[in-house]
Amino acid sequence: MRRMDVAVLGATGMIGQRFIQLLEGHPFFDVAGLYASERSEGKKVAQVLKIRDHEFNRETLETGIRQIDVHEIARNCRVAFSGLPADIAGGIEQDLAEAGVAVFSNASSHRMRDDVPLLIPEVNPGHLELVRSQETFPGGGFIVTNANCSTTGIAPPLKALDDAFGLEIVCVSTYQAVSGAGYPGVPSLDILGNILPFIGGEEEKMEREILKMLGTLENGEVRLADFDFLANCARVPVLDGHLESMILTFEAAPELHEIESALSGFRAEPQELELPTAPVRPIIVRQEENRPQPVLDAYAGEPERARGMAVTVGRLRKKDRYLKLFALSHNTLRGGAGGSVLNAELAAARGFLR
């Protein structure tokens, strides 16, 4: 596959620096520019470093950051990975797409547009076809978004179970890490020894996004999934890793061993294509009674490039017609930059980045 030059937007933020991490030595993509606001113009990555669990190479640390310039990016890069805050991302991403750049965004600005794929490659790879309807973008420009970090962690297991047994009702309660709030996250006096039972807009995002992702593409439009979905969201004093409790009902009446088999055996197009950032096992089922845990399971996934990209599920229990379980995912890898990188890998493999 021909290598492509890419830009990272929001290179001083948590998600932007996860993009930089995942693009080091990437087999498809070469980073041609790191961009942020004018306040960061001329600074090196080492001066604004926020990621503490990855050792960046010297060349990366010495790379300078430039102020966002749409025309410069469009001249030099086929792809832009956007870790920009939602309040500024929308217009910049739109301008880049209109200039012929393929934008893979972590921001929420365009997620619910009818012509924009809200994409998780293991869940709804066919929705990538929506970019063909983005006719306002000339020269191969388009926008693809990933989902909210809390939605992303439950979407693969829900997809596996919906395909196998038909979902009727999904009730989820989230226990979300502070890194999901960006850097520097939540003030320590608010979160240490505490739980915050409100994350603005989070429940509404989850309730909209999951039905779009698990919906079907029909005649160029997404028909929303028709199961009931309810969410409660809370912030907890954990650094990385969103733990989510789910209670489900099904159209069928599966036995517990059938449910476990559907989850652990789940594979999808990224695994078939052996995309670089795709985990070999997208869903890992743990049998221990006290798993998954953020400190033990947030970085699940193999090979090395896919660390943090698997969803870990555990504590599967049945009570009458209800299934109870927990799911855990890394919110800035699987639920953030890693999701967008995998989206771009799928687009490249499907020929959308020629």
N, C-alpha and C positions, 0 to 999 in steps of 0.2 A: 504494500500500500504506500502511495506517495505521502511523504511527510508534509505536514502543514504548519505554517507559522500561526501562532495564537497570541492573543492578548489576555491579560488578567486585569479586570476592573475591580476596584476596591481592595487593592493589594496591601493596605495597612490594616484591614479588618480580619477577624477570625476566619470567616469563610474565604476571603481572598487569599489568606496565607495557607489555608488547606488546599486551595487550588494550586498554589505554587508548590506545595509539598507533593501533591499527586502528579504534577506535570514534570517533576525532576526525572529525567531519564525515560520519559514516556515513549513507547515505540511508535506512536502515531504523530505526536504533537511536539513542536519546539516553541518555547516561550520567546516571543520576539519583543515583548514590551509589558512592563508592569505599570499600572495607572491608578491614580487616586485623585484626591482634590488638590487644589493649588497649594494648600498648606503643606503637603508632603513633597512638593516638587524638589528634586535633587537629593532627597534623603535615600540612604541605602536600606535594604531590607533589614540588615543587622541592627539598624537604629530604631526600627519600629516593630521588632519581633514580638509576637504575642503567643505563638505556638511553642509549648515547652516540652512536648513529648516526641519531637522529631528533630533529628540532627541534620540541618540543612547543609548542603555542600558549600564550600568556600565561594565558588562562583556565584551561587544564588545569593549568599549573604552580601556580596559586594555589588550586586545589581542595583542600579539606581531606579527610582520611581519618578514617573513623569505625570504631569497634569493631563487629565483626560482631554484628548483631541480627536474628535470623531473622524476627521478627514485623514489624520496621520494613521490612525488604527486601520481605517478602510484601505489605505494604500499598502499597508505592510502585512495585514493579517486576514486570513480567511475566516477565522473563528475568534469570538470573544467570549470568555467566561466571566459572568457578572456576579460579583459578590457585593454589589452596591446595596445600600439601604433602600427600602421600598419607596421612600418619599422622594428620591431623586432618580431611581433606576428607570422608571417608565419612559420618560422622554429620551434619555440617553440611549437606551436599548432600541427604541423606535428609530431614532436617527441612524444608529449603526446598521440596523436591518435595511433601512431605506438606502444606505450607502453600499449595500451588497455584502454585508458581514452576516455570518450565521451566529446568532447570539444564543448561548446556553445560560439560562438565568436561574439564580437561586432566589430572586426577589419575587414578591407576590403580585407585582403590578399588572402582569398580563395573564395570570394563571387561569382566570375564568373567561377569557375571551373565547368566543366560539371557534375561532380559526387557529388557536394556539394550543399545541399539545401540552397537557399536564401529564408528564411522562415519568413512569418507572419502567425500565425496559423488561423486567421480569413480569410486570403486571399488564401493561397495555402497549406493547411495542407497535401494534397496528395503528395507534393514534398518531404516530409520527407522520402519517400520510396527510394530516391536517395542514402541514406547512405548504402543501401544494395549493391550498386555497388562499394563502397570504399574497394575493395578487398585487397588492400595493407596493411590495418590496421587489425592486428590480435586481438583476445581476446576481441571483442566487442568495440574496439576503432573506433571513427568516428569524423567528423567535421560537425557542423551545424552553419550557420551564420545568423545573422539578417541583415537588410538592412541599408543603409545610413539613418540618422535621418530625413532628409528632404523627402526622398522617403517614409519612413514608414508612415508619417502623411497623405499622400494623397492616399496610396494604398487601405485602406478599403473602403473609399467612391467611388474610381474608380472601385473597384471590384463589389460593390453593383450596380453601374450604368451600368457597362459593362454586367453583368449577365442579367440585366433587359432590357436594350435597345440597347446594342452594341455600344461601343465607336468607333468613327472615328478619331477625332482629339482631343488632349489634349495639351493645352498651359498653363504652370504654371510659376508664378513669386513668388519667396520665399523671406520672410522677416525673417531672421534667427537670433536667439538669440546668444549672445556672448559665452554662456556656451557650445555651439556646437563646439567651437574651443578648448575645453579643458581648463585646469587650468594652468596659470591665464587668459586664454582667449586672448582677443585682447587688445593691449596697450590703455590705457584710452585716450591719446591724439589723437589716430587715430579714436576712435569710438564715444566719447562723442560729442553730437550735430552733428553727421555725419552719413552717410550711406556708406558702402563700397560695390561697385557694382561688386565685384569679390571675389569668394572663390575658390581657386585652385582645379581643378578637380571635383568640385561639380556637375556642370551641366552635365558633361559626365557620372558621376556615376549614376545620376538620370535617364538619358536617356537610359542607359543600364539596370539598375536594374529593373525598373518598367515593362519592357517588358518581363524579365525573370520571375518575380513573377506572373504576370497575364497571363503567357503562360500556356500551357497544357502539362502534362506529358504523353508522348506516347512512348511505347516500351523502357522504361528506359531512355528516353531523354526528355529534355524540348524543346517544340516547342514554340518559342517566340510569344507573342501577336503581332497582325498585325495592330494595330492602330498607328497613327502618334503621337509622343510625343516630345514636345519642352520645354526647361527650361531656365529661367533666374534666377540667384541666387544672393542675396545680404545679407550682414550682417548689422544688425540694433542694436541700443543701448538698447536692452532688455535682461534681465538676463536669463530667461527660457521661452521657448515656441516659436515654429516656426509657424508663420502665413504664409499661402500660398494662393495666388489668382489663380483661375483656370477659363479657358474658354474652354468649351467642345462642340463638336458636336456628334450626334448619328446616327446610322443606322435607328432607328425608329424615331418617332416624338412625344415624350411623352409630356403630359401636366405637368405644374408645380406641381400640386397636386400629380401626379403619381411619379414624381421625389422625392418629399418630403417623400412620403410613402415608396419608395424603400430604401431610406437612413435610415429613423427612424426605419423601420421594419427589418433592416438587422441583422441577427444573424448567427452564424457559429458554427463550432465544439467546440471551447473552451467554448462557452456559453452552448451548449448542455451537455458537460462533466462537467460543473461547475468547471473549473480549477481555482485554488486559485487566480491567478493574472489576470484572465480574467474579464473585466468589464461586468456587466450585460447588458448594452447597449454599444456596441462598437462604435456606431456613435450617437452623440447627435445633433439634429437639433434645432438651436435657431431661434426664430421668430423676436427678436428685431433687429432693423435696424442697431445697432452699435455693434453687436456681430458676431463672437467671438473676444475676446481680451485676450492677454497673461496674464494680471494681474488678470482677472476674470475667465478664462477658462482653464489655463494650467493644473490644477490639477483635471480636470473632470474625473469622473469614480467612480463607487461603486461596491462592498463594499470597506472598508477602504484599504485593501491590493491592490486594483486596482485603487487607486487615481493616477491620471496622466496617466492612460492607455486608456482612451476614446479619440476619435477624435471628436472635436466639429466643426460643419459646420454651416454656416449662410450666410445671404445676398444672398439667391437664387433668381436669376432673369433670365428671358428669354428675348432675343432680336432676333426676327426672328428665325433662326434655332440654335442660340447659347444659351448655359446655362452659366451663370456667378455665381460664388460662392467663398467663402473663407473657408479654413479649418485650424484648429489649433490643434497642438499636443505638448505634453511635450517632448522635444528632448532628455533628458537624462533618462527619464522613458520609455514612449512608444517607443521612437526612439533610446533607448540605452539599459541599463541594464534590464529594464522591459521586453523588447522584447525578450531578450535571456532567461530570467527566464521562460517566457511563452512558449518559444520553448522547454525548458527542461521539463516543465510540460506536454506538449503534447507528447513528446517522452516517458516519463514515463507512461502516460496513454495508449499509444499505444503498450507498451511492449518492447520498444527499449533499456531500461536500466536495463534489468534483469541481 
